[in-house]
Every structure is written in structure tokens, then in C-alpha cells.
Amino acid sequence: MSDRREQFQYAFLDSGIGGLPYAHALRVRVPEASLVYVADRVYFPYGNKSSAQIIARASAVLQKVQTNFSPHIVVLACNSMSVNALEFLRAQVSIPVVGVVPAIKQAVACSHKKHIGVLATQCTITHPYTACLRAQFGAGCVFQMRADARLIECLERGLIFEVEDMQREAVARSVMPFQKAGVDALVLACTHFVHVRHLFQDCVGTSCTVVDSLEGVVRRTLRLCPPQSQLRGNAACYVTGARDAGCAARYARYAQHFGLRWAGFLDV
């Protein structure tokens, strides 16, 4: 499967399952969209890697995706990948590259108290790109920044298929520090969290607005690259790494859940 050649108009890249809601949202808008989703399980999680490591790895994955799938546009459906590698990758390729970055501007706009929580990976929280977003859009705001690698790992390993009480318990534990701090806007700055966005909103209640970048990213992607009639219907999911039966079964289930064809493993 590693040398398989197909053509897709849209390519979504992430370290794991995080970008699947983004790919799904695009296909809800354009059901016939030709789309490939690549989960870089070899490097999961990106959130504990250095900037240099993420740039090198994202570049290698993008090169493989271009060679095998010839996409017209690429979405980096991962905040950690985007804040570290977006500008570098844009300089390396001739096609548009859309990033997913913390929705701080959106959070500031909907916050009355100007007290904002950001939930992300460690490298997204500490990266200068995120600091620039805070400085550019959040003047006068107080930010509560928190990483939750545990919840990301649980989501990657199948939390979304567990009973809702178990999902809710994990989310409630994650938002408790933000509730104690009194934030009235919460940014989901890791795409994995978007899988359970409704539970985040339920747990923080009506006094806090949960925001993410999904709708904006999908709109921008379709604006930059409208769907083409000659590329229709084919939507597949690949995973990098060794051919592991457990990983294959898990991702086949994810692919089916999000309306994608499970296509197997990609050597990168």
C-alpha cells in the first residue's frame, strides 16, 4: 500500500485522529469532495516534539502526500504542526497550505470578561506563534494556558467510542482549572478536542463560550480551492507506520465513522 498512487483534490494531515472532524465538515458542505486524510501515527503526538523535529517530519509527510496523491491544497489539521511548520511548508510547495491555529481572535471577540482559557498541547502553548496571536488580538486580556496530553491520548485511543459518561468525566477533569479561574471563553487549540466539543460546552455551561477553528478553516479551504467536477467522490484515510493490526482496526473504525474509505498504511 505504501506506493499506491491516487489523486485527491484535498489533503488533510494530522498526527492522529484530530483532523477528522475538519475533513468531515468539508465533506458535509461538499459531499462529493475528493479528499485524503493522512494520520502520522509514527510521530504521534506532535505536542511533545521540538520545533525542528516537527518541521522536518511535516515536510517529509507533505512530500510523500504530494508524490502519492497530487493534492491541489493541503490542510495542516493540527495546531502543533501549524504553529511550528506552516510558514516553512508554504515556502516549500506551490499549492496552498492552510493551517489550523488557536482561535484566539474568535475567543476575544466573544469574551465579555476578557478572561480566556486556551487548551492545547505543550508545544502549541509555549510556541512564539501563539504568543503573537495573544499579543495581536488579546491586548488587555488575561489568558489561562493549559496543556492536556492525557486527554489527547485518550481521544486518540478511542474515547469517542466509549459511553458518554466516560467521555464527560474526562472532559470535566480537563476544564476544571478553567472553571476555577473564571474564564468566559475557552479555545480548543488541539484538533483532537473538537471530537468532544459538545461535551466541553456542556461541562463549562452557558457562562463560557467554547470556540475552535473548524468552520473558519473549512471556509478558507473551499475559498482557496473550490471543488472540481472531474475529481469527485473518492475519500480515503491512510496512516503512517508499521502494519499493526490494532492500529488498522482502530483507524478502519474511525474511517467508517467519518465516511472515509480505510486505505491502509503509508510509508514515510
C-alpha positions in Angstrom: 0.0 0.0 0.0 2.9 2.3 0.6 3.5 3.1 -3.1 -0.2 3.4 -4.0 -1.0 6.3 -6.3 -4.3 8.0 -6.2 -5.4 11.6 -6.9 -7.3 13.7 -4.4 -8.2 17.4 -4.5 -7.9 17.9 -0.8 -5.4 16.5 1.7 -5.7 16.8 5.5 -2.7 16.0 7.6 -2.6 15.4 11.4 -0.6 13.3 13.9 -3.7 11.2 14.6 -7.5 11.5 14.6 -7.6 15.2 15.4 -8.3 16.4 11.9 -11.1 14.0 11.1 -13.9 16.4 12.2 -12.3 19.1 9.9 -12.3 16.7 6.9 -15.8 15.5 7.7 -17.0 19.1 7.9 -15.7 19.8 4.4 -17.5 16.8 3.1 -20.7 17.8 4.8 -20.5 21.0 2.8 -19.3 19.3 -0.4 -20.4 15.6 -0.2 -18.7 14.8 -3.5 -15.3 16.3 -2.4 -12.3 14.2 -3.3 -10.2 14.0 -0.1 -7.4 12.1 1.5 -6.7 12.1 5.3 -3.3 11.1 6.5 -2.7 10.4 10.2 1.0 10.5 11.0 0.9 7.9 13.8 4.6 7.3 13.6 5.2 10.8 15.2 2.1 11.0 17.5 2.0 13.1 19.5 3.5 16.2 17.9 2.8 18.1 21.0 5.9 16.9 22.9 8.3 17.3 19.9 10.7 20.2 19.2 10.0 22.8 16.5 12.9 21.4 14.4 11.5 17.8 14.7 8.0 18.9 13.7 9.2 20.9 10.7 11.4 18.0 9.4 8.6 15.5 9.9 5.8 17.6 8.5 8.0 18.3 5.4 8.6 14.6 4.9 4.9 13.7 5.2 3.9 16.5 2.9 6.4 15.4 0.3 5.0 11.9 0.4 1.5 13.1 0.1 2.3 15.2 -2.9 4.1 12.3 -4.6 1.4 9.8 -4.0 -1.8 11.9 -4.1 -1.1 15.1 -6.1 -3.5 17.3 -4.0 -4.5 20.8 -5.0 -4.5 22.0 -1.4 -3.2 20.8 1.9 -4.8 21.4 5.3 -2.5 21.0 8.3 -5.3 19.9 10.6 -3.1 20.1 13.7 -2.3 23.1 15.8 1.1 21.9 16.8 2.1 21.2 13.2 0.7 24.5 12.1 2.3 26.9 14.6 5.7 25.2 14.0 5.7 24.4 10.3 3.1 26.3 8.4 5.3 29.1 7.1 8.1 26.7 6.3 5.8 24.3 4.3 4.2 27.2 2.4 7.6 28.2 1.2 8.4 24.6 0.1 5.4 23.9 -2.2 3.5 25.7 -4.9 0.0 24.6 -3.8 -1.9 26.4 -1.0 -1.3 25.2 2.6 -4.0 26.0 5.2 -3.1 26.0 8.8 -5.1 25.3 11.9 -4.0 27.7 14.7 -5.5 28.7 18.1 -8.8 30.6 17.6 -7.7 33.4 20.0 -9.2 36.2 17.8 -12.6 34.5 17.9 -12.4 33.9 21.7 -11.5 37.5 22.3 -14.5 38.7 20.2 -17.0 36.6 22.3 -15.5 37.2 25.7 -17.1 39.9 27.9 -14.7 39.4 30.9 -11.6 39.2 28.6 -10.6 36.2 30.6 -9.8 33.4 28.2 -8.7 29.8 28.5 -6.6 28.0 25.9 -6.4 24.2 26.0 -3.7 22.8 23.7 -0.5 20.7 23.6 2.6 21.9 25.4 4.4 23.0 22.3 1.4 25.0 21.0 1.1 26.8 24.3 4.7 27.7 24.5 5.4 28.5 20.8 6.0 32.1 19.8 3.3 31.9 17.2 0.7 31.5 19.9 2.3 34.4 21.9 2.0 36.5 18.8 -1.7 35.7 18.5 -2.2 36.7 22.1 -0.4 40.0 21.6 -2.1 40.8 18.3 -5.7 40.0 19.3 -5.7 39.8 23.1 -4.5 43.1 24.4 -5.9 43.7 27.8 -7.0 40.0 28.2 -6.0 37.5 30.8 -5.1 34.1 29.4 -5.2 30.8 31.2 -3.0 28.4 29.2 -3.2 24.6 29.8 -1.9 21.5 28.1 -3.7 18.2 28.5 -1.6 15.4 26.9 -3.6 12.8 28.8 -7.0 13.7 27.2 -5.4 13.8 23.8 -4.0 10.3 24.3 -7.4 9.1 25.5 -9.1 10.5 22.4 -6.6 9.0 20.1 -7.1 5.6 21.7 -10.9 5.6 21.1 -12.5 7.7 23.8 -15.1 8.9 21.3 -16.5 5.3 21.1 -16.8 4.9 24.9 -20.1 5.6 26.8 -20.8 9.3 27.1 -20.4 9.3 30.9 -16.8 8.2 30.5 -16.2 10.9 27.9 -17.9 13.5 30.1 -15.8 12.6 33.1 -12.5 13.1 31.1 -13.7 16.4 29.7 -14.9 17.7 33.1 -11.5 16.9 34.6 -9.8 18.9 31.8 -11.9 22.0 32.1 -12.0 22.2 35.9 -8.9 24.6 36.2 -10.6 26.9 33.7 -13.8 26.9 35.7 -11.9 27.7 38.9 -10.1 30.6 37.1 -13.4 32.0 35.9 -12.8 32.2 32.1 -15.7 33.0 29.9 -14.2 31.8 26.6 -12.3 28.6 26.0 -10.2 27.9 23.0 -9.9 24.3 21.9 -6.4 24.6 20.4 -5.8 20.9 19.7 -7.9 19.4 17.0 -8.4 16.2 19.0 -10.6 18.1 21.4 -13.0 19.1 18.7 -14.3 15.5 18.7 -16.0 16.2 22.0 -16.7 19.9 21.6 -20.3 19.5 22.7 -19.2 18.0 26.0 -16.7 20.8 26.6 -19.6 23.2 26.1 -21.9 21.2 28.4 -19.2 21.0 31.1 -18.4 24.7 31.2 -22.0 25.7 31.0 -23.7 28.8 29.5 -21.4 31.3 31.2 -18.4 30.3 29.0 -18.2 30.0 25.2 -16.2 27.2 23.6 -14.5 28.1 20.3 -12.4 26.3 17.8 -11.1 26.9 14.2 -13.1 24.3 12.3 -15.7 26.4 10.5 -13.1 29.1 9.5 -10.6 26.5 8.2 -13.3 24.8 6.1 -14.5 28.1 4.6 -10.9 29.2 3.8 -10.1 25.8 2.2 -13.1 25.9 -0.1 -12.5 29.6 -0.9 -8.9 28.9 -1.9 -9.8 25.7 -3.8 -13.4 25.2 -4.9 -14.4 21.6 -5.7 -13.7 20.4 -9.2 -16.2 18.3 -11.0 -13.5 15.9 -12.5 -12.4 14.9 -9.0 -15.5 13.5 -7.3 -16.4 11.1 -4.5 -13.1 9.4 -3.6 -12.4 9.9 0.1 -9.7 7.8 1.9 -7.9 7.5 5.2 -4.2 6.5 5.5 -2.0 6.0 8.5 1.8 6.2 8.6 3.9 3.5 10.3 4.3 -0.3 10.6 1.4 -2.5 9.7 -0.1 -3.0 13.1 -3.4 -4.9 13.4 -4.7 -3.0 16.4 -3.9 0.4 14.7 -5.5 -0.8 11.5 -8.7 -1.9 13.3 -9.0 1.3 15.2 -8.4 3.5 12.1 -10.7 1.4 10.0 -13.4 2.2 12.6 -12.6 5.9 12.6 -12.6 6.0 8.8 -16.1 4.3 8.7 -17.4 6.6 11.4 -16.4 9.7 9.4 -17.5 8.4 6.0 -14.0 7.6 4.6 -12.5 4.5 2.9 -9.9 2.8 5.1 -6.9 2.7 2.7 -4.2 1.3 4.9 -0.6 2.3 5.7 1.7 4.8 4.1 5.5 4.5 4.5 7.1 7.9 5.4 
